[in-house]
Amino acid sequence: MAPSTPVRHAWRVLTGLLAIVGVLFGINALGVYVFNASSWTPELALDLQGGTQIILQAQTTDGAAPDSEQLAQAVTIIRQRVDASGVGEADVATEGGRNIVVQIPGQADDATRQRIQSSAQLQLRPVLFTGSPATSFVGEDGNNTPYPTPDPSLPATPTASPTNASDPAYITPALQAEFLSYDCANPPSNPAQSPADQPMITCDVNGQAKYILGPVELDGNDISDATNGQEQNTGQWAVNLVFNDQGTQKFADVSQRLYGAQAPFNQFAFVLDGSVLSAPSMNGIIVDGRPSITGSFTQESSKALADQLKYGALPLSFTVVSSDTVSATLGSQQLQVGFIAGLIGLGLVAIYSLIVYRALGTVIIASLAVMAVLTYLALCILAWRAGFRLSLAGVAGLIVTIGFTADSFIVYFERIRDELRDGKSITAAVEDGWSRAKRTIYISKSINVLAAVVLYILADATVKGFAFTLGLTTAIDVLIFILFTHPVMQLLARTRFFGSGHPLSGMDPNALGAVYRGRAQFRAPVADAGRAKRSRGEAQRRQTIAERKQAELAPAARGDSGSTKEGSD
């Protein structure tokens, strides 16, 4: 097998870059034409395109204003739930001491609305009874007859004190009659306001089943984490829970009581906003605090349930006051200004590159163009797969990256020029300049990425877009530097125009003062005495102190040896 040469290596790397662009293009095309979920334009954030505004009003049992700390906690959890799928650039804030305003870019889908509107108290209750959501029965005459309104005289107090939350003694005649007439579509009262220490009647989120549930045994505060995943044995999607220490002990006691019981007393309901999210049966005694919920889940439904369980421990219940479409706060004019600023920045970098590096500046321009293509495709794919939306802060991050990217090329090209000044050939200068420049660039880019990560973690939501685009484009910058800029330089160095050091190539050894060959050695003077003098002066200025001393001692040493020779004659 023939050894790899710089030219072969360059072509292989450029082919790999072309393959990466093709893969990214194919992924986004798949999202556009197959899944109908992606687009050929990046999604815009709320400040650039407007979106959906949902106002939630906090509800308390006594009707008093909610505590400010509880409201702040609710804002944090709602924001986590909205952003659970990625960088959504949503805005969540309090209003008037009782309301929470949620603003989402674009049109909110049903899943997102459900996440917001169901962001209330999470409760875990045992199932006492379950049945059809029907509110009528077929009478002796063969006609549907509505269940009667519960008689106020029916006993509403258990005849015997319940011994645990699953005790059927909770089901009194009054509760049974209320269950039969309970209408899931029009409940007589808000089930979310049911006392935690009493049984409740409610339905599942789809209104397909009615339940009588026992008192609350655990709540969302006992859950520390919830994720979705596929089971190894069956491949079914499941929701995996992790309880904290207190919740682990509580759930161990509950699982021991429910395991092996007759249905429906072996079921445990997860209740959010008064509606049953899921009511799985207990299939074992779980003492490690890590149960899993299985059923007819899909990837999307299991993730939605996991997000609701993970971020559902709100201290308050909420009702939706309004849900409207809002216009852009900045609009297309600000977006246009941002793009103009970016084009101006690119133009200035291009002009500077051509003036300073001449034809070599075209490599910088081509590298920026390739970087723009990769960044654009990445933004489109991230909008589809991670919910990323480009805000004005994100546009600023893209503009700032132009300067950071130009720094990489300047470091590389100046290293190449230094090697040329040392008397090396152009091909050798490209390889040696790469070896020295890449270490400097890797260090500087790693600092940029670290700063972007810290900013993304610690900054406010309005600044996260800037940090995200800064980190993304910095990573792409390094990729372009490795997969495009250096291979292109390897190929250009072997062309006649660049390899011969044409004055317009930007790599003319004479124009760079490349008269210095080795330690204290210089080339013979060139024909132009003025240029030779300037070149020699340039080389002398670049000598170290030791090299200058060696150059000064060389004539004296030659004179001493000549005197000795004459004396011997």
N, C-alpha and C positions, 0 to 999 in steps of 0.2 A: 504494500500500500504506500502510495507516494506521501511524503511528509507534507503537512499543512503549511501553506505559504500565507503571507499576509493577504494576498489577493484572494485566495480561496476562502480564507477565514472571513474576509469582508463580505464576499458574496453570500456565504452561508448565513451570516448574521443579518444581512439585509433581507434575505429570503424569509428568515424567521420573523422579522418585523412585519413583512408583508402578510405572513400567515396570521400574526396577532391581529392586524387590522381587519383581515378577512373574517376571523372568528368573531370579533366584536361586531362587525357589520352583520354577520349571519345571526348572531344572538338577538340583535335588535330587530332584524327583519322577521325573525321567528315571532317575536312579541307583537310586531305590527300586523303581520298577515295571517298568522296562525291563531294566536291567542287574543288578538284584538285588544291588547292591554298596553302596548307601548306606542311610541310616536317617534317621528323623525325630528322633532323639536323638543328641547328640554322643557320640563314643566316649570312654571313660574310660581313663586311664592305669593303669599297674601298681599305683600306690599307692592307687587307689580301687576297682578292680574285680578285682585279681588277674590271673593270666595263666599263661604257660608258662615253665618253668624248664628250661634245658638246661645240663648240666655237661659240659665238654670237658676231657680230660686230655692234657697235652702228652706227645709221644713223642720220644725222642732215640735216636740210633743205638746208643749205648753203654749206654742205660738209666739214665744219671745224671740228676740233677735239672736242669731247664732253667735257663738264665741268667735272672736277674731282668729284665735289659734286653730280652731276647728276648721274655719273657712280657709285659712292658709294651707292647712294640711290637705283639704279637699282639692285645692287648686293644684298642688304638687302631684297628687295621685291622678287627677284627670289629665294633666299634661303628660304624665308617664304613659297613661293608657292611650292617649291620642298618638304619641310618638313611639308606641311599642314596636311598630313595624319599620322604623327608620327615621331619617331626618325629614320631618314633615313641615317645618317652619310654621307650626301652629302657634297661635297667641292665646293664652289662657290667663285671665285676670279677674279680680273681684270688682264689683260695682255696687255702690250704695250700701255696703255693709251687709247685704243679704244675698246678692246675686253673683253668679259667676258667668262671665262672658267668654265663650269659646269661639274663636275665629279660625276657620280652616281654609287654606287656599283651594280654589276651584269648587266644584260641586261635591259635597260629602256623600259617599256611598252609604248604603244601608248598614253595612258592618261598622263603619266609623260612627254613624249616628247612634247605633246601638251601644257602642263603647262609651259614648259620652252620656247619653240619656239614661243608661243603666248604672252610672257610677255612684251607687249608694251603698248602704250597709250590706255587708256580706254576712250571712248567718248559715249555720249548719244545724239542721233540725232532723230528728228521726221521723220516719213516715208511719202514721197510725192508720191511715185509710186512703185508698186511691180508687178512682172510678172515672167513668165517662163524663165529659163536660156538659152532657145534656141536662137541660132544665125542665124536661117534660117526660112523661111516660105514656105508654099506650093503655088507655082505660079499657073497661069491659065492653064499651061500645065500639072499640076498635079505633078510636080517635086519639090523637096526641093531646094529653092533658097536662098543663103546667103544674109543677109542684107548688103546693100552697105556700104562702108566706108563713114563716115559723110562728107558731102560737106562742105569745109571750108567757103563757102559763106553763109551758113545758119546763121540766127541771133543767137548770143550767149549771148545777153544782154536782160534781162527782159524788156518788153514794159512798165511795171509799176513797181515802186519800191515796193518790198515785204514789207508787214506790220509786219510780224512775221516769225519765222523759218518754219512754216507749210504752208506758202503762196504758192499756186500752180504757182504763177508767176515765181518762180525759174525755172520751167520746160520750157525751151526755145526750139525752133525747133532743134538747134544744140545738146542740151542735150538729147532730145528725140531720135534723130538719133544715138547718141553715145550709148545710153542705148540699142537700138535694136541690134547693132552690137557688144556689149560688150561680150567677151568670158570669162566666169568664170575660165576656165582652164588656159587660157593664157591672162591675162589682159594686156592692152597696157601700163599701168604704175602701180606703186605701190599705191594702194588705201590708204595705211597708210600715204602717203605723201600729201594727199589732204588738202588744206587750211581749217582751222577750221571755217572760216566765210563764206564759200562757200558751195553749195550743192556738193554731191559726188555720184558716181555710184559704187556699190560694190555688193557682193554676200554673202550668208550665209556661215558658215564654211564648210558645206557639198557640196556647189555648187549646191543646189537644187532650189534656188530662187535668182532673181536679184532685186535690190532696187535702187531707187533714194531717197537719204536722204537729209534733210535740214541741215543747219549749226549746229554746236555744241552748245547745250544749257547747258549741264552739262558734267563734266568729272570725272575721277576716284578720283580726290582730294575731290570731294563733298560727296563721300561714306565713311562712317566711319566703317561700318561693313556689312557683308553679311553671312548668314547662310542658311542651308537647313533644311527642316522638313516637316512633314505631316500635312495637314489641318485637323482640328478636324471634320468638317462636312462631307467632301468628302473622306478623307483618301489619297488624291492625294499628291504627292511630290511637294513641292514648294520651291522657293528661296526667302528668306526674307531679304530685304534691310533696312539699317538704314543710313539716310543722316545726315550730320552735319548741323549746324544752317543755313549756307549759302545755302547748297544744299536743305534743307527743304523748304525754301522760293521759290527757283527756281522751284523745282518740284511741289509745290502747284500751281504756275502760269501755268506751263505746263499742269498739270492734269486738271485744270479748262478749258483750251483751247481745249484739246483733247477729254475730256469726252463728249459723245453725238455726236461727229462728224462722218461723213460718212467714211467708210473704203476706202482707207488705212490711212486717215488723223487722225484716232483715235489711230494709232500705234506709239510706241516709241521704237527705236532700240538701243540696247547695242552693241557698235562696239569696237572690240579689234583687234589690228593689221590690221585695215582696213576691217575686216570681221565681219559680223553680227552674234553675239552670240545668240541673241534672239530678237524678235520684237513683244512683247505682245501688246494687245489692252488695252486702258485705260478704266477700268470698274467703275470708280468712281473718285470723287475729293478727293485727298489725301493731307491733310494739316499737318499731324503729322510727315511727313518724314519717314514713315515706310511702304512702298509699298511691295507687294509680287508678284512674277512672277509665274504663273501657266501655265500648258501645259502638254504635253506628256512626263513628266520627270520620270526617275527612280531614285532610291536612289543615284546611282553612277553619273548619268548625272547631277542631281541637286547639288550634292556636288562639282562636277567639275566646274559648272557654278558659284557657290557661291565662290569658291576659286579664280576663274578668276576675278570676280567682286571685291572681297575683296582685292586682292593683285595685281590688274591690273593698279594701278595709277602710271605708270612709266613715267619719264620725257623724255624718249627716245624711238625710235623705233629700232628694231634689225633685222638683217638678219642672217641666219645660215651659217656660213663659212664652218664648217665641223662637222661630227658626226662619231666618230670612237670608237672602242673598245680598251681599254688600259689594260696593264698587271698590276698585283699587285705591289704596291710600296714596300711592305715588303715580301709578299709571304709566301709560306707554311713553310719555314724554321723558320721564326720569330714566326709563329703560333705554331710550334712544340716546340720551345724554351719556349713559354709562358705556354704551357701545362705541359712541364717538370718542370718548376718552380712551377706550382700549385701542381703537384704530390709530389715534394720535400717538399713543405710546409705542405701538408696533412700527409706525412710520418713523418716529425719531430713532428707534433702535436700528431700523434698516438703514437710514441715512448715516448714522454714526458708524455702523459696521462697514458700509461701502467706502466711507471717507478714510477710516483708519486702516481697514484690512483689505480694501480694494476688492478684487475678485473673490478673495477668501470670505468676504462678507456674505456672499450668496449662500455659503454653507449655513451661516447663522439664520438667514431668512428661510432657507429650506427646512432647517431643523424646527423653527418656530411653526412653520406650516404643518409639518407632520405632527407636532405636539398639539396643535389646534384640532386636527382631525381626531386624534386619540381622545383628547379631553371632551370633545363634542359627543363622540360615541359613548364614552363613559358616563356622561351626564344623562344621556337618553336612557341607557340601561339602568342606571341607579334610580332614575325616576320611576321606572317600571318595577324593579325588583326591591328597592329599598324605600320608595316613597320620597326620594329627595326632590326638593323644589328649589329653584335658583332664586335667591332674594337679591336685593341691591347690595347687601353685605357680601354675598357670594360673588357677585360681579366684581366688587372691589378686590376680593381675594384673587380673582383671575387676572385683573390688571396688575396687581402687585407682583404676581408671579412672572410677568414679562421681564421685569428688571432682574429678578433672581435667576431666571433662565439665561439671560445675557451674561451674567457673571460667570457661569460655567464655561461658556465659549471663550470669554476673555482670558480666563485662567489657562485654558488649554492652548489657545493660540499663542499666548505670551510665552508659555513653556516651549512651544515649538520654535519660536523666534530665538529664545535663549540658546537652544541647541544649535540653531543655525549660526548664531554669533560665535559659538565655540568651534566652528569650522566643520561641523558634521554635514553629511549629505542630507538632502531633503527627506528621503525615505527614512533614514535613520533618525532624523530630528522628529518626525511624526511619531515613531514608535517610542523613542525615549521621552518625548514630551508627554505622551499618553501615560507612560509609567509614572511620571512625577506628578502630573496634574490630577489623575484620578483619585489619589489619596486625599489631596486638598479638597476636591469637590465632594467626595463621600462624607468627609467630616462636616463641611459646611451644610450640606443638604440634610444630614442627620440632625443637626441642630435645628434647622428649619422645621423638620417633621416633628421633633420633640416639642418645639414651641407651639406648633399647631395642635398637637394632642392635648397639651396642658391647657391651652386656651379653650379648646372644645369642651374639656371636662369642667373647667371652672367658670367659664364665661356665661353670661345670660343667653337666653334662647335667641335673642336678636343678633348675637355675634357668632353663634355656632356656624352659620352659613359661611362666614368669612374663614373661620378656622378650618372648616371641612374642605372648601375648595383650595385653600392654601396647601393643606397637607396632600390632597389628591394630586394637584398639579406639580408639586415638588417631587412626588414619587414618579410621576410620568416624565418629569424633566430628567431624572437620573436614567430612566429607561431609554429615553431618546439619546442621551449622551453616549450610552453604551451601544445601543443597537442601530444608531443612524450616524451621529456626528463622526465618531472615530472610524467606522468602516468607510464612510464617504471620503474622509481624509486619506485613508490608506490607498484608495483607488485614485484619487486626484494626484497624490504625490508621484504616481507612476505615469501620469499623462505628460505630454510634451510641454504644454503651457505651464503647469505648476511645477513639474519635475525639473525643468530647466531654470527655474527661478526667474520667470519673466517679470519685468518691472511692474506690470499691472496685476500680477498674481497675488501680491501681498507677502511673498516669501522670497524676495530678491536678496540673496546673501550680501551683495555689495551695498545695497541701500540700508541694510540692517547693520553694517559695520562688521561683517563676518570675516575679519582678517586674523583673528586669533585662533591658532591651531592647537596648541598644547600648552604646557607649562612654560611660560616666558618665551614662546616661539611665535613668530609672525610670518605671514606670507610675504612673498616678494612684492614690492610696490607695484601698483597698477599703472596703466599708461597715464591716466589723469592724475597729475600730481596733487591737485586740490582735493580730489576724492580720496586719494591714498592717505593724505594727511589727516583728513577728517575721520577716515576709517580707523587709522592707527590711534588717533586720540580717543575714539570710542572704545577701542579694545583696551587701551591703557586704563581708561576709567573703570573698566570692569575687572581689572586685575585685583587680586587680593594683595595685602601688604607683603606677604612672604614672596609672592611672585614678582612684585616690583623690586624687592631687595635682590632677588636672584638675577633679575634682568640688569640691575645696576652693577652687580659684582662681576657679571660675565665679561665686559670689556677689560676690566682691570686684571682679571685672571689671564685673559689672552695676552695682555701686555707683559706681564711677569714672565710667562713662559717664553716669550720672544727674547727678552733680555738674557735669560739663562742660556738660550740657544746661542746667542752671539758670543757670550763669554766663553763658552766651551770651544767655539771655533778659534 
